[in-house]
């Protein structure tokens, strides 16, 4: 399984969706209705699962599912 697919699967699982239901261009805040607490919960879950960490400025730039996927992939490489 590719890393991108694994990340999408984990995000969808956290949100209670099937991976194919998750629009990769969806806004985390507007389309998926994630408030600050829900977004923080999701980030904590992803950090724990993928063993990565994020800088506050990186998190601030995340707007969409694609942004989040890219952030995790970039941090896996580091």
Biopython code that builds the backbone (N, CA, C, O; Angstrom):
import numpy as np
from Bio.PDB.StructureBuilder import StructureBuilder

atoms = [
    (1, "UNK", "N", (0.851, -1.175, 0.000)),
    (1, "UNK", "CA", (0.000, 0.000, 0.000)),
    (1, "UNK", "C", (0.896, 1.238, 0.000)),
    (1, "UNK", "O", (1.867, 1.310, 0.754)),
    (2, "UNK", "N", (0.565, 2.204, -0.847)),
    (2, "UNK", "CA", (1.363, 3.422, -0.896)),
    (2, "UNK", "C", (1.122, 4.247, 0.366)),
    (2, "UNK", "O", (0.091, 4.117, 1.027)),
    (3, "UNK", "N", (2.080, 5.081, 0.676)),
    (3, "UNK", "CA", (1.977, 5.927, 1.862)),
    (3, "UNK", "C", (0.774, 6.851, 1.758)),
    (3, "UNK", "O", (0.046, 7.039, 2.733)),
    (4, "UNK", "N", (0.562, 7.428, 0.581)),
    (4, "UNK", "CA", (-0.568, 8.344, 0.396)),
    (4, "UNK", "C", (-1.885, 7.643, 0.678)),
    (4, "UNK", "O", (-2.749, 8.199, 1.357)),
    (5, "UNK", "N", (-2.047, 6.450, 0.175)),
    (5, "UNK", "CA", (-3.286, 5.706, 0.390)),
    (5, "UNK", "C", (-3.453, 5.365, 1.868)),
    (5, "UNK", "O", (-4.560, 5.427, 2.403)),
    (6, "UNK", "N", (-2.365, 5.009, 2.516)),
    (6, "UNK", "CA", (-2.420, 4.700, 3.946)),
    (6, "UNK", "C", (-2.836, 5.931, 4.755)),
    (6, "UNK", "O", (-3.616, 5.820, 5.701)),
    (7, "UNK", "N", (-2.316, 7.100, 4.383)),
    (7, "UNK", "CA", (-2.674, 8.342, 5.076)),
    (7, "UNK", "C", (-4.152, 8.659, 4.865)),
    (7, "UNK", "O", (-4.862, 8.981, 5.818)),
    (8, "UNK", "N", (-4.615, 8.568, 3.625)),
    (8, "UNK", "CA", (-6.027, 8.821, 3.313)),
    (8, "UNK", "C", (-6.912, 7.868, 4.105)),
    (8, "UNK", "O", (-7.928, 8.275, 4.669)),
    (9, "UNK", "N", (-6.525, 6.608, 4.143)),
    (9, "UNK", "CA", (-7.295, 5.598, 4.874)),
    (9, "UNK", "C", (-7.379, 5.958, 6.359)),
    (9, "UNK", "O", (-8.441, 5.829, 6.969)),
    (10, "UNK", "N", (-6.276, 6.402, 6.936)),
    (10, "UNK", "CA", (-6.249, 6.752, 8.356)),
    (10, "UNK", "C", (-7.084, 8.003, 8.635)),
    (10, "UNK", "O", (-7.786, 8.058, 9.644)),
    (11, "UNK", "N", (-7.018, 9.000, 7.762)),
    (11, "UNK", "CA", (-7.827, 10.211, 7.928)),
    (11, "UNK", "C", (-9.311, 9.844, 7.846)),
    (11, "UNK", "O", (-10.104, 10.262, 8.690)),
    (12, "UNK", "N", (-9.682, 9.068, 6.834)),
    (12, "UNK", "CA", (-11.077, 8.661, 6.664)),
    (12, "UNK", "C", (-11.565, 7.868, 7.877)),
    (12, "UNK", "O", (-12.671, 8.088, 8.372)),
    (13, "UNK", "N", (-10.738, 6.958, 8.341)),
    (13, "UNK", "CA", (-11.093, 6.156, 9.514)),
    (13, "UNK", "C", (-11.361, 7.053, 10.722)),
    (13, "UNK", "O", (-12.337, 6.859, 11.447)),
    (14, "UNK", "N", (-10.496, 8.023, 10.925)),
    (14, "UNK", "CA", (-10.654, 8.948, 12.051)),
    (14, "UNK", "C", (-11.961, 9.733, 11.939)),
    (14, "UNK", "O", (-12.611, 10.019, 12.944)),
    (15, "UNK", "N", (-12.337, 10.077, 10.712)),
    (15, "UNK", "CA", (-13.548, 10.875, 10.479)),
    (15, "UNK", "C", (-14.810, 10.028, 10.349)),
    (15, "UNK", "O", (-15.909, 10.568, 10.216)),
    (16, "UNK", "N", (-14.659, 8.710, 10.386)),
    (16, "UNK", "CA", (-15.815, 7.830, 10.261)),
    (16, "UNK", "C", (-16.332, 7.725, 8.836)),
    (16, "UNK", "O", (-17.524, 7.515, 8.615)),
    (17, "UNK", "N", (-15.428, 7.873, 7.864)),
    (17, "UNK", "CA", (-15.786, 7.796, 6.450)),
    (17, "UNK", "C", (-15.067, 6.626, 5.796)),
    (17, "UNK", "O", (-14.071, 6.122, 6.315)),
    (18, "UNK", "N", (-15.586, 6.202, 4.651)),
    (18, "UNK", "CA", (-14.852, 5.254, 3.814)),
    (18, "UNK", "C", (-13.819, 6.069, 3.032)),
    (18, "UNK", "O", (-14.097, 7.205, 2.650)),
    (19, "UNK", "N", (-12.633, 5.505, 2.790)),
    (19, "UNK", "CA", (-11.598, 6.262, 2.070)),
    (19, "UNK", "C", (-12.074, 6.831, 0.735)),
    (19, "UNK", "O", (-11.666, 7.929, 0.355)),
    (20, "UNK", "N", (-12.925, 6.106, 0.023)),
    (20, "UNK", "CA", (-13.402, 6.603, -1.272)),
    (20, "UNK", "C", (-14.377, 7.771, -1.125)),
    (20, "UNK", "O", (-14.652, 8.467, -2.102)),
    (21, "UNK", "N", (-14.898, 7.994, 0.069)),
    (21, "UNK", "CA", (-15.809, 9.119, 0.322)),
    (21, "UNK", "C", (-15.047, 10.414, 0.631)),
    (21, "UNK", "O", (-15.627, 11.499, 0.621)),
    (22, "UNK", "N", (-13.770, 10.291, 0.898)),
    (22, "UNK", "CA", (-12.971, 11.442, 1.303)),
    (22, "UNK", "C", (-12.430, 12.173, 0.080)),
    (22, "UNK", "O", (-11.578, 11.655, -0.643)),
    (23, "UNK", "N", (-12.934, 13.374, -0.140)),
    (23, "UNK", "CA", (-12.464, 14.224, -1.238)),
    (23, "UNK", "C", (-11.121, 14.819, -0.851)),
    (23, "UNK", "O", (-11.014, 15.522, 0.155)),
    (24, "UNK", "N", (-10.109, 14.543, -1.638)),
    (24, "UNK", "CA", (-8.757, 15.000, -1.305)),
    (24, "UNK", "C", (-8.604, 16.508, -1.399)),
    (24, "UNK", "O", (-7.662, 17.070, -0.841)),
    (25, "UNK", "N", (-9.513, 17.167, -2.094)),
    (25, "UNK", "CA", (-9.486, 18.625, -2.188)),
    (25, "UNK", "C", (-10.384, 19.285, -1.157)),
    (25, "UNK", "O", (-10.516, 20.509, -1.139)),
    (26, "UNK", "N", (-11.001, 18.486, -0.303)),
    (26, "UNK", "CA", (-11.924, 19.011, 0.701)),
    (26, "UNK", "C", (-11.188, 19.867, 1.724)),
    (26, "UNK", "O", (-10.103, 19.517, 2.188)),
    (27, "UNK", "N", (-11.799, 20.986, 2.061)),
    (27, "UNK", "CA", (-11.276, 21.844, 3.119)),
    (27, "UNK", "C", (-11.533, 21.162, 4.454)),
    (27, "UNK", "O", (-12.648, 20.719, 4.732)),
    (28, "UNK", "N", (-10.500, 21.081, 5.273)),
    (28, "UNK", "CA", (-10.653, 20.440, 6.581)),
    (28, "UNK", "C", (-11.648, 21.208, 7.443)),
    (28, "UNK", "O", (-12.439, 20.607, 8.169)),
    (29, "UNK", "N", (-11.609, 22.506, 7.365)),
    (29, "UNK", "CA", (-12.478, 23.327, 8.208)),
    (29, "UNK", "C", (-13.870, 23.505, 7.612)),
    (29, "UNK", "O", (-14.868, 23.322, 8.309)),
    (30, "UNK", "N", (-13.948, 23.856, 6.344)),
    (30, "UNK", "CA", (-15.243, 24.160, 5.741)),
    (30, "UNK", "C", (-16.010, 22.916, 5.309)),
    (30, "UNK", "O", (-17.161, 22.729, 5.702)),
    (31, "UNK", "N", (-15.381, 22.065, 4.505)),
    (31, "UNK", "CA", (-16.083, 20.896, 3.959)),
    (31, "UNK", "C", (-16.244, 19.767, 4.976)),
    (31, "UNK", "O", (-17.274, 19.094, 5.007)),
    (32, "UNK", "N", (-15.225, 19.565, 5.801)),
    (32, "UNK", "CA", (-15.277, 18.468, 6.769)),
    (32, "UNK", "C", (-15.675, 18.950, 8.165)),
    (32, "UNK", "O", (-15.784, 18.156, 9.100)),
    (33, "UNK", "N", (-15.891, 20.255, 8.292)),
    (33, "UNK", "CA", (-16.382, 20.869, 9.533)),
    (33, "UNK", "C", (-15.523, 20.547, 10.750)),
    (33, "UNK", "O", (-16.046, 20.300, 11.837)),
    (34, "UNK", "N", (-14.203, 20.549, 10.566)),
    (34, "UNK", "CA", (-13.309, 20.302, 11.691)),
    (34, "UNK", "C", (-12.986, 21.626, 12.379)),
    (34, "UNK", "O", (-12.395, 22.523, 11.777)),
    (35, "UNK", "N", (-13.376, 21.736, 13.628)),
    (35, "UNK", "CA", (-13.006, 22.892, 14.429)),
    (35, "UNK", "C", (-11.596, 22.678, 14.950)),
    (35, "UNK", "O", (-10.974, 21.653, 14.669)),
    (36, "UNK", "N", (-11.092, 23.640, 15.708)),
    (36, "UNK", "CA", (-9.730, 23.523, 16.235)),
    (36, "UNK", "C", (-9.500, 22.254, 17.072)),
    (36, "UNK", "O", (-8.453, 21.618, 16.951)),
    (37, "UNK", "N", (-10.451, 21.890, 17.900)),
    (37, "UNK", "CA", (-10.284, 20.696, 18.737)),
    (37, "UNK", "C", (-10.297, 19.417, 17.913)),
    (37, "UNK", "O", (-9.488, 18.517, 18.140)),
    (38, "UNK", "N", (-11.218, 19.337, 16.954)),
    (38, "UNK", "CA", (-11.297, 18.149, 16.095)),
    (38, "UNK", "C", (-10.061, 18.020, 15.218)),
    (38, "UNK", "O", (-9.550, 16.919, 15.011)),
    (39, "UNK", "N", (-9.587, 19.136, 14.710)),
    (39, "UNK", "CA", (-8.376, 19.120, 13.885)),
    (39, "UNK", "C", (-7.170, 18.690, 14.730)),
    (39, "UNK", "O", (-6.339, 17.900, 14.282)),
    (40, "UNK", "N", (-7.087, 19.211, 15.933)),
    (40, "UNK", "CA", (-6.001, 18.829, 16.829)),
    (40, "UNK", "C", (-6.057, 17.334, 17.150)),
    (40, "UNK", "O", (-5.023, 16.668, 17.195)),
    (41, "UNK", "N", (-7.249, 16.817, 17.370)),
    (41, "UNK", "CA", (-7.448, 15.378, 17.610)),
    (41, "UNK", "C", (-6.952, 14.554, 16.423)),
    (41, "UNK", "O", (-6.243, 13.561, 16.591)),
    (42, "UNK", "N", (-7.338, 14.984, 15.227)),
    (42, "UNK", "CA", (-6.923, 14.287, 14.010)),
    (42, "UNK", "C", (-5.398, 14.328, 13.876)),
    (42, "UNK", "O", (-4.773, 13.306, 13.593)),
    (43, "UNK", "N", (-4.810, 15.487, 14.073)),
    (43, "UNK", "CA", (-3.352, 15.622, 13.971)),
    (43, "UNK", "C", (-2.641, 14.744, 14.998)),
    (43, "UNK", "O", (-1.639, 14.105, 14.679)),
    (44, "UNK", "N", (-3.151, 14.709, 16.218)),
    (44, "UNK", "CA", (-2.551, 13.857, 17.257)),
    (44, "UNK", "C", (-2.619, 12.389, 16.860)),
    (44, "UNK", "O", (-1.655, 11.644, 17.042)),
    (45, "UNK", "N", (-3.756, 11.978, 16.320)),
    (45, "UNK", "CA", (-3.929, 10.593, 15.871)),
    (45, "UNK", "C", (-2.932, 10.255, 14.756)),
    (45, "UNK", "O", (-2.308, 9.195, 14.771)),
    (46, "UNK", "N", (-2.793, 11.168, 13.793)),
    (46, "UNK", "CA", (-1.877, 10.941, 12.675)),
    (46, "UNK", "C", (-0.421, 10.963, 13.128)),
    (46, "UNK", "O", (0.385, 10.158, 12.661)),
    (47, "UNK", "N", (-0.078, 11.879, 14.034)),
    (47, "UNK", "CA", (1.294, 11.939, 14.557)),
    (47, "UNK", "C", (1.657, 10.635, 15.249)),
    (47, "UNK", "O", (2.752, 10.104, 15.063)),
    (48, "UNK", "N", (0.744, 10.136, 16.035)),
    (48, "UNK", "CA", (0.982, 8.893, 16.762)),
    (48, "UNK", "C", (1.106, 7.704, 15.811)),
    (48, "UNK", "O", (2.007, 6.877, 15.951)),
    (49, "UNK", "N", (0.204, 7.630, 14.858)),
    (49, "UNK", "CA", (0.188, 6.492, 13.928)),
    (49, "UNK", "C", (1.422, 6.466, 13.021)),
    (49, "UNK", "O", (2.033, 5.415, 12.826)),
    (50, "UNK", "N", (1.780, 7.617, 12.476)),
    (50, "UNK", "CA", (2.877, 7.676, 11.508)),
    (50, "UNK", "C", (4.222, 8.045, 12.135)),
    (50, "UNK", "O", (5.237, 8.103, 11.441)),
    (51, "UNK", "N", (4.229, 8.294, 13.445)),
    (51, "UNK", "CA", (5.474, 8.617, 14.165)),
    (51, "UNK", "C", (6.166, 9.840, 13.563)),
    (51, "UNK", "O", (7.362, 9.818, 13.270)),
    (52, "UNK", "N", (5.383, 10.905, 13.387)),
    (52, "UNK", "CA", (5.906, 12.160, 12.849)),
    (52, "UNK", "C", (5.568, 13.288, 13.821)),
    (52, "UNK", "O", (4.762, 13.115, 14.735)),
    (53, "UNK", "N", (6.188, 14.430, 13.612)),
    (53, "UNK", "CA", (5.835, 15.624, 14.375)),
    (53, "UNK", "C", (5.713, 16.788, 13.402)),
    (53, "UNK", "O", (6.293, 16.779, 12.316)),
    (54, "UNK", "N", (4.951, 17.782, 13.816)),
    (54, "UNK", "CA", (4.701, 18.945, 12.967)),
    (54, "UNK", "C", (5.071, 20.208, 13.720)),
    (54, "UNK", "O", (4.907, 20.297, 14.936)),
    (55, "UNK", "N", (5.569, 21.173, 12.982)),
    (55, "UNK", "CA", (5.825, 22.502, 13.531)),
    (55, "UNK", "C", (4.527, 23.308, 13.458)),
    (55, "UNK", "O", (3.727, 23.094, 12.547)),
    (56, "UNK", "N", (4.302, 24.227, 14.393)),
    (56, "UNK", "CA", (3.073, 25.038, 14.370)),
    (56, "UNK", "C", (2.838, 25.761, 13.039)),
    (56, "UNK", "O", (1.701, 25.850, 12.576)),
    (57, "UNK", "N", (3.910, 26.280, 12.421)),
    (57, "UNK", "CA", (3.722, 26.992, 11.149)),
    (57, "UNK", "C", (3.317, 26.039, 10.027)),
    (57, "UNK", "O", (2.624, 26.443, 9.093)),
    (58, "UNK", "N", (3.742, 24.776, 10.110)),
    (58, "UNK", "CA", (3.325, 23.776, 9.114)),
    (58, "UNK", "C", (1.832, 23.493, 9.254)),
    (58, "UNK", "O", (1.115, 23.391, 8.259)),
    (59, "UNK", "N", (1.378, 23.368, 10.476)),
    (59, "UNK", "CA", (-0.036, 23.075, 10.735)),
    (59, "UNK", "C", (-0.910, 24.235, 10.276)),
    (59, "UNK", "O", (-1.988, 24.022, 9.722)),
    (60, "UNK", "N", (-0.452, 25.451, 10.504)),
    (60, "UNK", "CA", (-1.225, 26.636, 10.116)),
    (60, "UNK", "C", (-1.458, 26.691, 8.611)),
    (60, "UNK", "O", (-2.462, 27.242, 8.161)),
    (61, "UNK", "N", (-0.540, 26.125, 7.829)),
    (61, "UNK", "CA", (-0.654, 26.159, 6.367)),
    (61, "UNK", "C", (-1.566, 25.073, 5.809)),
    (61, "UNK", "O", (-1.918, 25.110, 4.630)),
    (62, "UNK", "N", (-1.948, 24.118, 6.630)),
    (62, "UNK", "CA", (-2.776, 23.002, 6.164)),
    (62, "UNK", "C", (-4.229, 23.448, 6.030)),
    (62, "UNK", "O", (-4.855, 23.875, 7.000)),
    (63, "UNK", "N", (-4.752, 23.341, 4.809)),
    (63, "UNK", "CA", (-6.130, 23.736, 4.541)),
    (63, "UNK", "C", (-6.994, 22.572, 4.050)),
    (63, "UNK", "O", (-8.182, 22.503, 4.362)),
    (64, "UNK", "N", (-6.395, 21.659, 3.283)),
    (64, "UNK", "CA", (-7.152, 20.582, 2.642)),
    (64, "UNK", "C", (-6.597, 19.213, 3.033)),
    (64, "UNK", "O", (-5.542, 19.104, 3.657)),
    (65, "UNK", "N", (-7.331, 18.182, 2.650)),
    (65, "UNK", "CA", (-6.871, 16.811, 2.866)),
    (65, "UNK", "C", (-5.538, 16.605, 2.147)),
    (65, "UNK", "O", (-4.630, 15.985, 2.701)),
    (66, "UNK", "N", (-5.411, 17.114, 0.925)),
    (66, "UNK", "CA", (-4.148, 17.008, 0.181)),
    (66, "UNK", "C", (-2.998, 17.676, 0.921)),
    (66, "UNK", "O", (-1.892, 17.138, 0.964)),
    (67, "UNK", "N", (-3.252, 18.841, 1.501)),
    (67, "UNK", "CA", (-2.213, 19.535, 2.277)),
    (67, "UNK", "C", (-1.745, 18.662, 3.438)),
    (67, "UNK", "O", (-0.548, 18.548, 3.703)),
    (68, "UNK", "N", (-2.700, 18.053, 4.119)),
    (68, "UNK", "CA", (-2.379, 17.207, 5.262)),
    (68, "UNK", "C", (-1.605, 15.970, 4.833)),
    (68, "UNK", "O", (-0.649, 15.566, 5.495)),
    (69, "UNK", "N", (-2.015, 15.378, 3.734)),
    (69, "UNK", "CA", (-1.307, 14.214, 3.197)),
    (69, "UNK", "C", (0.133, 14.576, 2.849)),
    (69, "UNK", "O", (1.060, 13.839, 3.186)),
    (70, "UNK", "N", (0.319, 15.697, 2.183)),
    (70, "UNK", "CA", (1.667, 16.155, 1.815)),
    (70, "UNK", "C", (2.524, 16.435, 3.044)),
    (70, "UNK", "O", (3.707, 16.096, 3.071)),
    (71, "UNK", "N", (1.928, 17.050, 4.056)),
    (71, "UNK", "CA", (2.651, 17.352, 5.287)),
    (71, "UNK", "C", (3.177, 16.063, 5.941)),
    (71, "UNK", "O", (4.331, 16.002, 6.364)),
    (72, "UNK", "N", (2.336, 15.057, 6.016)),
    (72, "UNK", "CA", (2.767, 13.801, 6.637)),
    (72, "UNK", "C", (3.841, 13.132, 5.791)),
    (72, "UNK", "O", (4.846, 12.662, 6.323)),
    (73, "UNK", "N", (3.638, 13.086, 4.481)),
    (73, "UNK", "CA", (4.646, 12.473, 3.598)),
    (73, "UNK", "C", (5.984, 13.195, 3.725)),
    (73, "UNK", "O", (7.030, 12.549, 3.784)),
    (74, "UNK", "N", (5.961, 14.524, 3.766)),
    (74, "UNK", "CA", (7.207, 15.304, 3.895)),
    (74, "UNK", "C", (7.904, 15.001, 5.212)),
    (74, "UNK", "O", (9.131, 14.914, 5.259)),
    (75, "UNK", "N", (7.136, 14.840, 6.274)),
    (75, "UNK", "CA", (7.728, 14.570, 7.582)),
    (75, "UNK", "C", (8.210, 13.131, 7.717)),
    (75, "UNK", "O", (9.096, 12.847, 8.523)),
    (76, "UNK", "N", (7.642, 12.234, 6.948)),
    (76, "UNK", "CA", (8.124, 10.847, 6.950)),
    (76, "UNK", "C", (9.507, 10.758, 6.319)),
    (76, "UNK", "O", (10.323, 9.923, 6.707)),
    (77, "UNK", "N", (9.760, 11.615, 5.352)),
    (77, "UNK", "CA", (11.041, 11.619, 4.632)),
    (77, "UNK", "C", (12.149, 12.166, 5.521)),
    (77, "UNK", "O", (13.280, 11.683, 5.480)),
    (78, "UNK", "N", (11.822, 13.181, 6.329)),
    (78, "UNK", "CA", (12.836, 13.842, 7.176)),
    (78, "UNK", "C", (13.424, 12.933, 8.210)),
    (78, "UNK", "O", (14.282, 13.354, 8.985)),
]
sb = StructureBuilder()
sb.init_structure("model")
sb.init_model(0)
sb.init_chain("A")
sb.init_seg("    ")
for serial, (resi, resn, name, xyz) in enumerate(atoms, 1):
    if name == "N":
        sb.init_residue(resn, " ", resi, " ")
    sb.init_atom(name, np.array(xyz, "f"), 0.0, 1.0, " ", f" {name:<3s}", serial, name[0])
structure = sb.get_structure()
